[in-house]
Amino acid sequence: MTAPGDRGVVWLGSPSFPDAAREALANTRQRANLKHATTVIRDKRLAVASELDDWEELRTAADAIKTRTLRHLDHHLVRLEESVTAAGGTVHWAADAAEANRIVTELVRATGGSDEEKLEVVKVKSMATQEIGLNEALAEAGITAYETDLAELIVQLGDDRPSHILVPAIHRNRTEIRDLFAERMGEWGRPAPEGLSDEPAELAEAARRHLREKFLRAKVAVSGANFAVADTGTVVVVESEGNGRMCLTLPETLITVMGIEKVVPTWADLEVFLQLLPRSSTGERMNPYTSTWSGTTEADGPQDFHLVLLDNGRTDTLADTVGRQALACIRCSACLNVCPVFERTGGHAYGSVYPGPIGAVLTPQLVGVRSDIKSSAASLPFASTLCGACYDACPVKIDIPKLLVHLRAEVVEAARGPGGLPTGEALAMKAAAAVLGSPALLGAAQKAASLGGRALARNGRIGRLPGPFSGWSADRDTPAPPAESFRVWWRKNREGK
């Protein structure tokens, strides 16, 4: 279903965004589901954010913390390693997806009692493990990974892909979920009860009963991390269902895979983000479950804790003084819920585990901008109207529109190739400059455009143009040129002639 990208990021092998978006736009049910869900979340976020008189000050503080932390990321990561180790945990460093998957696989295998014993893990929802394709890597090693977040469970049962950072199954409605539970849940464990309705309470209860035996049986859990505090070695997971708490406390071994950008220096810094994250993501004043742990404690919770610090393109992103602010993202998904493009296309069109505006600026940096502007990664910075709603909603003030423009320029530069040859667009602009700078050439061009445009027009509009203008005109209808230009009209009619 997935394949690693240039730098080990899970890439879904989808076409470029414009092609994928056309298919998504034809799915009217998905568009209705998205519109309803994003509208509800957006309204809740606005309501709870307005309750805080210092909301903008919190955003400014979060921006300052992230900027300062990224500037000294090496120091804080070393401090985090020292703190986790002192608390009884073990820290592993993974340069890319392959190394992270190898580390986790070996750690899980080390917990097995015999060759015949089935190895399995329970998982807390984690963008980092989706990014590296951990489930697929574990499956290849004969290890079964069970998703325990309700939405992730829905995605797993449907052999599907997440379409939203916060609500991975946002593209499905409750009737679809009921049918999926009835058809597939038995293949993964306890089947759905007979006569299951599509009432949310009944669906949640069916999932709860299905997962309960897995929580009680599993020896190993794999989690992501929302934050990690360098000074104390404390890892933080926030969630809404309680499945995370079960995974973080019941198994004997806990393995956390965390992007290196998730570190914060102190507990005081954490306070800022724990006010911003729930309000920005789910429209709640606080998360129902906020779990924190530091290493291991005898006879209390997992007795073996491993923290895998994942790079996977992040230090390359950090080297870009403009693009690095994308690493400040706290995965709240507020930018997705206000984006007019995402609301209509959904997350699958982005071809990445990071969809929406933040995915459009983060994914190309993690995988590298390819030379083909029509490739999946290179097309993402253009998947935006540049309306700025994402910047207004971002709780850490990531200037996504600025990053989109910055990356668009990088894509164009990459398209020049190693010889630095100009692109078709650059040649067209150079030719246009020459024409516009010469009255004679401009007059000739206008006359030619009038004759040719009217020949190509249908009902006053021109469809897809040939040559270097084909990409631009593929998504835009061009009005047919008038029979005569303003300059010609002026010559004929000036001074009443």
QUITAMO-V113521 format. One line per field, one symbol per residue. phi: phi as a letter, one per 40 degrees, with the letter a starting at -180 (. if undefined). psi: psi as a letter, one per 30 degrees, with the letter a starting at -180 (. if undefined). burial: I if it has 16 or more other C-alpha atoms within 10 Angstrom, else O. Layout:
# QUITAMO-V113521
phi = ???
psi = ???
burial = ???
This chain:
# QUITAMO-V113521
phi = .baccdbgccbcgcccddcccccccccccccccccccccccccccccccccccbdccccccccccccccccbddccccccdcccccchcbbbbbcaccccccccccccdccccacccccabbbcdaccccdcgcdccccccgbcbbcbcdccccccccfbbcbaccbdbccbcccccdccdccbcccbicccccgccccdcccccccccccdcccccccbbbbcacaacccbgcbbbbabbgccccccbcccbbbbbbcccccbcbccccdccccccccccbgbcacdbbbbabgbbdgagdcbbbbbcbcfgcccccccccccccccdbfcgccccbccccdcbgccccgacbcgdcccbcddcccgcccccccdcccccccacfcgcccccccbfcccdcccccccccccccccgccgcccdcccccccccccccbdccccccccccccccccccbfgbbccccgcccccccbbcccccccaccccccccbcfgc
psi = elkkaeggkkkgglaleeeeeeeeffjeeeeeeeeeeeeeeeeeeeefeffkfgeeeeeeeeeeeeeeeeeheeeeeeeeeeeeefgglkkkkjeaeeeeeeeeeeeeeffkelffkkkllkkkkjeefeefheeeeeefggkkkjkfkeeeeeeeeghakkgkeeifgffklfeeeeeeeeefeffgbklklkgklgkeeeeeeeeeeefefeefekfkkklakelkjeefgkkkkklfffeeeeefeelekkkkkkkfffkkeleeeeeeefeeeeefefglflkejjkkljblkkgjakfjkkjjjkdhfeeeeffjfeffffffkghfgeeeffkfeeffflffffglfjaaeeeffeeeeefkjlfjffleeffefghlfhfgeeeefkfghkieeeeeeeeeeeeeeefflffgkkleeeeeeeeeeeeffjeeeeeeeeeeeeeeefefkkhgkkbkllbfgeeeffgkkkkkllekleeeeeeefkhg.
burial = OIOIIOIIIIIIOIIIIIOIIOOIOOOOOIIOIIIOIIOOIIOIIOOIIOOOOOIOOIIOIIIOIIIOIIOOIOOIIOIIIIIIIOIIIIIOIIIIIIIIIOIIIOIIIOOOOOOOOOIIIIIIIIIIIIIIIIIIIIOOOOIIIIIIIIIIIIIIIIOOIIIIIIIIIIIIIOOOIIOIIIOIIOOOOIIIIOOOIIOOOOIOOIIOOIIOOIIOOIIIIIIIIIIIIIIIIIIIIIIIIIIIIIIIIIIIIIIIIIIIIIIIIIOOOIOIIIIIIIIIIIIIIIIOOOIIIIIIOOOOIIIIIIIIIIIIIIIOIIOOOOIIIIIIIIIIIIIIIIIIIIIIIIIIIIIIIIIIIIIIIIIIIIIIIIIIIIIIIIIIIIIIOIOIIIIIIIIIIIIIIIIIIOIIOIIIIIIIOOOOOOIOOOOOOOOOOOIOOOOOOOIOOIIOIIIOIIOOOOOOOIIIIOOOOOOOOOOOOIOIIOOOOOOOOOOOOOOOO
